[in-house]
Amino acid sequence: MAINDDLDNILFKFDITSTDVAMVRQAGTLIDDTLGDMVGDFYAWMAQHEEYKTFFGGNSHTLQRVQALQMDHWRTFFKANLDEPYFASRRHIGAVHARIDLPNDIYCAGMCLSDRLLNERLRGMAPPPPNLDRMAASVSKMVFLDNYLVLDEISRIQKEKILANSKSLLEMSTPVTPIWEGILLLPLVGIIDSVRTQDIMNKTLSKIGETRAKIFVLDISGVGAVDTAVANQLIKITKATLLMGCESIISGISPAIARTLVELGIQVGDVRTTATLRDALEIALRAIGADQELNGRLHDRRK
């Protein structure tokens, strides 16, 4: 979707028409002289809340700078040039608020107050301007639009942070480790979902290719629950490793997981399983020892 199409779609959802834009611009010319007083009223209200001390404290320079920025914000607001730079400026405010971790409740309360202060100034004019109700409604629509753009950007940034953290945790939670020549171990802890099982598949097969491992031990003793989808994915992993010449052993099958697998009707097939990691490692070491012994015999015969 093109940028302009996206902007038009948002304006359509908020029912902001060319008439609303004209009304907002007219309102701006009427109350421009009182914007400074309005910003002063806003920060007098802000001073009553804990966030004021947190973000300003006794720093008068920061307060003056933010007040000047807010004056610019409202002048841009009443110009009502609803184009990409306007939308970007509002999203930038959201990015700043996300960076300083401003609580959403104080921001929304502040926007609610701003809408009330703007309406009070319009309705307090004498004589009242023509189409006063329509003008006030148009201003409120724009306030709601600004509110949405800021909060949407905050939400987007928070989602990016969550995804980045999840990716980092995923990297740390899938440590496919060589523990002996020819043996790989992957201990799983926590919750397993489709994304994580795909990551396990990719890393395990890659590690088998690098190390030419013959045994892969997948320990699930730290996994809280296994459902049908997870169980089937784990079985697929063992089949994929077998295609690369590496036998898999799933260890840590607790009584609860064993009962769940039976109740769900999961077909384990030829997959080797053990109750404990120790049992799995004993099997793996015996298998590697047998292979080494066989290779030694073949080597002796060639002599």
C-alpha positions as CSV (number, residue, x, y, z in Angstrom):
1,M,0.0,0.0,0.0
2,A,1.4,3.5,-0.9
3,I,2.0,6.0,1.9
4,N,-0.7,8.4,0.7
5,D,-3.2,5.5,0.4
6,D,-2.4,4.6,4.0
7,L,-2.8,8.2,5.2
8,D,-6.1,8.6,3.4
9,N,-7.3,5.3,5.0
10,I,-6.5,6.6,8.5
11,L,-8.2,9.9,7.9
12,F,-11.3,8.0,6.5
13,K,-11.4,5.9,9.7
14,F,-11.3,9.0,11.9
15,D,-13.9,10.7,9.6
16,I,-11.7,13.7,9.1
17,T,-12.8,15.5,6.0
18,S,-11.7,18.6,4.1
19,T,-14.4,20.5,6.1
20,D,-12.8,19.4,9.4
21,V,-9.4,20.5,8.2
22,A,-10.9,24.0,7.3
23,M,-12.6,24.2,10.7
24,V,-9.4,23.3,12.6
25,R,-7.4,25.9,10.7
26,Q,-10.1,28.5,11.5
27,A,-10.0,27.5,15.1
28,G,-6.3,28.0,15.1
29,T,-6.6,31.6,13.9
30,L,-9.1,32.3,16.7
31,I,-7.2,31.0,19.6
32,D,-3.5,31.4,18.5
33,D,-3.0,34.2,21.0
34,T,-4.1,32.0,23.9
35,L,-2.0,28.9,23.1
36,G,0.8,30.1,25.5
37,D,-1.7,30.3,28.4
38,M,-3.1,26.9,27.4
39,V,0.4,25.3,27.6
40,G,0.9,27.0,31.0
41,D,-2.4,25.5,32.2
42,F,-1.3,22.2,31.0
43,Y,2.0,22.2,32.9
44,A,0.2,23.6,36.0
45,W,-1.9,20.4,35.8
46,M,1.1,18.3,35.1
47,A,2.9,19.6,38.2
48,Q,0.2,17.9,40.4
49,H,1.4,14.4,39.2
50,E,4.3,12.3,40.1
51,E,5.5,12.1,36.5
52,Y,6.3,15.8,36.6
53,K,8.9,15.3,39.3
54,T,10.2,12.2,37.5
55,F,10.8,13.9,34.1
56,F,11.4,17.5,35.1
57,G,12.3,17.7,38.8
58,G,14.0,21.0,39.3
59,N,15.4,21.3,35.8
60,S,13.8,24.5,34.6
61,H,15.8,24.4,31.3
62,T,14.2,21.1,30.3
63,L,10.8,22.3,31.2
64,Q,11.2,25.5,29.1
65,R,12.4,23.4,26.2
66,V,9.5,21.0,26.4
67,Q,7.0,23.9,26.7
68,A,8.5,25.5,23.5
69,L,8.2,22.1,21.7
70,Q,4.6,21.9,22.8
71,M,3.8,25.3,21.4
72,D,5.3,24.2,18.1
73,H,3.2,21.1,18.3
74,W,-0.1,23.0,18.6
75,R,0.8,25.5,15.9
76,T,1.5,22.5,13.6
77,F,-1.7,21.0,14.7
78,F,-3.8,24.0,13.7
79,K,-2.0,24.3,10.3
80,A,-3.6,20.9,9.7
81,N,-1.4,19.8,6.8
82,L,-2.3,16.2,7.2
83,D,0.6,14.8,5.0
84,E,3.4,12.4,5.6
85,P,5.6,14.9,7.5
86,Y,2.7,15.6,9.9
87,F,2.2,11.9,10.6
88,A,5.9,11.4,11.0
89,S,6.1,14.2,13.5
90,R,3.4,12.6,15.6
91,R,5.1,9.2,15.4
92,H,8.3,10.9,16.4
93,I,6.6,12.0,19.6
94,G,5.6,8.4,20.2
95,A,9.2,7.3,19.7
96,V,10.4,9.9,22.3
97,H,7.8,8.9,24.8
98,A,8.7,5.2,24.3
99,R,12.4,6.0,24.8
100,I,11.8,7.9,28.1
101,D,9.2,5.3,29.1
102,L,6.4,7.8,29.7
103,P,3.3,6.0,31.1
104,N,0.4,5.8,28.6
105,D,-2.1,6.8,31.3
106,I,-0.5,10.2,31.9
107,Y,-0.1,10.8,28.2
108,C,-3.8,10.0,27.5
109,A,-4.9,12.0,30.5
110,G,-2.9,14.9,29.2
111,M,-4.4,14.7,25.7
112,C,-7.9,14.6,27.3
113,L,-7.0,17.7,29.2
114,S,-5.7,19.4,26.1
115,D,-8.9,18.6,24.2
116,R,-10.9,20.2,27.1
117,L,-8.7,23.3,27.3
118,L,-9.0,23.9,23.5
119,N,-12.8,23.5,23.6
120,E,-13.0,25.9,26.6
121,R,-11.1,28.6,24.7
122,L,-13.3,28.2,21.6
123,R,-16.6,28.2,23.6
124,G,-15.4,31.1,25.8
125,M,-15.0,33.5,22.8
126,A,-17.4,36.4,22.6
127,P,-19.1,36.6,20.2
128,P,-19.0,32.8,19.6
129,P,-17.7,31.8,16.2
130,P,-20.1,30.5,13.6
131,N,-20.5,26.7,13.5
132,L,-19.0,26.5,17.0
133,D,-20.1,22.9,17.7
134,R,-18.8,21.7,14.4
135,M,-15.5,23.5,14.9
136,A,-15.1,22.0,18.4
137,A,-15.9,18.5,17.0
138,S,-13.3,18.9,14.3
139,V,-10.7,19.9,16.8
140,S,-11.5,16.8,18.9
141,K,-11.2,14.5,15.9
142,M,-7.7,15.9,15.3
143,V,-6.8,15.4,19.0
144,F,-7.9,11.8,18.8
145,L,-5.9,11.3,15.6
146,D,-2.8,12.7,17.2
147,N,-3.4,10.4,20.2
148,Y,-3.7,7.4,18.0
149,L,-0.5,8.1,16.0
150,V,1.6,8.6,19.2
151,L,0.2,5.4,20.9
152,D,0.5,3.4,17.7
153,E,4.2,4.2,17.5
154,I,4.7,3.4,21.1
155,S,3.0,0.0,20.5
156,R,5.1,-0.6,17.4
157,I,8.4,0.1,19.3
158,Q,7.3,-2.1,22.2
159,K,6.5,-5.0,19.9
160,E,10.0,-4.6,18.2
161,K,11.6,-4.8,21.7
162,I,9.6,-7.8,22.6
163,L,10.5,-9.6,19.3
164,A,14.2,-8.7,19.7
165,N,14.2,-10.0,23.3
166,S,12.4,-13.1,22.2
167,K,14.9,-13.7,19.5
168,S,17.8,-13.3,22.0
169,L,16.2,-15.6,24.4
170,L,15.6,-18.1,21.6
171,E,19.3,-18.0,20.7
172,M,20.3,-18.6,24.3
173,S,17.6,-21.3,24.8
174,T,18.8,-23.6,22.0
175,P,22.4,-24.5,22.8
176,V,23.1,-27.6,20.7
177,T,26.4,-28.6,22.3
178,P,29.0,-31.3,21.4
179,I,29.6,-33.1,24.7
180,W,31.7,-36.0,23.3
181,E,33.2,-36.9,20.0
182,G,30.2,-37.8,17.9
183,I,27.5,-36.9,20.5
184,L,25.4,-33.7,20.6
185,L,23.2,-32.6,23.5
186,L,20.4,-30.1,23.5
187,P,18.7,-29.6,26.9
188,L,15.3,-27.8,26.5
189,V,13.8,-25.7,29.2
190,G,10.5,-23.8,29.4
191,I,7.7,-23.6,26.8
192,I,8.1,-25.0,23.3
193,D,6.1,-23.7,20.4
194,S,6.2,-24.0,16.6
195,V,8.7,-21.2,16.2
196,R,11.1,-22.7,18.8
197,T,10.8,-26.2,17.4
198,Q,11.7,-24.8,13.9
199,D,14.7,-23.1,15.4
200,I,15.7,-26.4,17.1
201,M,15.4,-28.2,13.8
202,N,17.6,-25.7,11.9
203,K,20.3,-25.5,14.6
204,T,20.4,-29.2,15.2
205,L,20.8,-30.2,11.5
206,S,23.4,-27.4,11.0
207,K,25.4,-28.7,14.0
208,I,25.2,-32.3,12.8
209,G,26.5,-31.2,9.4
210,E,29.4,-29.3,11.1
211,T,30.4,-32.0,13.6
212,R,29.3,-35.2,11.7
213,A,27.7,-36.3,15.0
214,K,26.3,-39.8,15.2
215,I,24.1,-39.4,18.3
216,F,21.8,-36.5,19.2
217,V,20.4,-36.4,22.7
218,L,17.3,-34.1,23.1
219,D,16.6,-33.7,26.8
220,I,13.1,-32.4,27.6
221,S,13.1,-32.9,31.4
222,G,12.9,-29.1,31.7
223,V,9.8,-28.8,29.5
224,G,6.6,-28.2,31.4
225,A,4.1,-29.6,29.0
226,V,4.0,-31.4,25.6
227,D,0.9,-31.2,23.4
228,T,0.2,-32.9,20.1
229,A,1.8,-30.3,17.9
230,V,5.0,-30.1,20.0
231,A,5.3,-33.9,20.2
232,N,4.9,-34.3,16.4
233,Q,7.5,-31.6,15.8
234,L,10.0,-33.3,18.1
235,I,9.4,-36.6,16.2
236,K,10.0,-34.8,12.9
237,I,13.3,-33.5,14.3
238,T,14.4,-37.0,15.1
239,K,13.5,-38.2,11.6
240,A,15.4,-35.3,10.0
241,T,18.5,-36.1,12.0
242,L,18.3,-39.8,11.0
243,L,18.3,-38.7,7.3
244,M,21.7,-37.1,8.1
245,G,23.0,-40.3,9.6
246,C,22.5,-39.3,13.2
247,E,20.4,-41.2,15.6
248,S,18.3,-39.2,18.1
249,I,17.4,-40.0,21.7
250,I,14.7,-38.1,23.5
251,S,15.4,-38.1,27.3
252,G,13.6,-36.7,30.2
253,I,10.3,-38.4,29.5
254,S,8.4,-37.9,32.8
255,P,5.4,-40.0,33.8
256,A,3.2,-37.0,33.1
257,I,4.6,-36.5,29.6
258,A,4.5,-40.3,28.9
259,R,0.8,-40.4,30.0
260,T,0.0,-37.3,27.8
261,L,1.6,-38.9,24.8
262,V,-0.4,-42.0,25.2
263,E,-3.6,-40.2,25.8
264,L,-3.0,-38.0,22.7
265,G,-2.3,-41.1,20.6
266,I,1.1,-39.8,19.5
267,Q,2.9,-42.4,17.4
268,V,6.5,-42.4,18.7
269,G,7.5,-45.2,16.3
270,D,11.2,-46.0,16.3
271,V,12.2,-43.0,18.3
272,R,14.4,-44.0,21.2
273,T,13.3,-42.5,24.5
274,T,14.6,-42.6,28.1
275,A,13.3,-41.4,31.4
276,T,16.6,-39.7,32.4
277,L,19.4,-37.8,30.7
278,R,21.9,-40.2,32.4
279,D,20.3,-43.2,30.7
280,A,20.4,-41.4,27.3
281,L,24.1,-40.6,27.7
282,E,24.9,-44.2,28.6
283,I,23.2,-45.4,25.5
284,A,24.9,-42.7,23.4
285,L,28.4,-43.5,24.8
286,R,27.9,-47.3,24.2
287,A,26.8,-46.6,20.6
288,I,29.8,-44.4,20.0
289,G,32.1,-47.0,21.6
290,A,30.6,-49.7,19.4
291,D,31.3,-47.6,16.3
292,Q,34.8,-46.9,17.3
293,E,35.4,-50.6,18.0
294,L,34.0,-51.6,14.6
295,N,36.1,-49.0,12.9
296,G,39.2,-50.3,14.7
297,R,38.5,-53.9,13.5
298,L,38.1,-52.7,9.9
299,H,41.3,-50.8,10.2
300,D,43.2,-53.9,11.5
301,R,41.8,-56.1,8.7
302,R,43.0,-53.6,6.0
303,K,46.5,-54.0,7.5
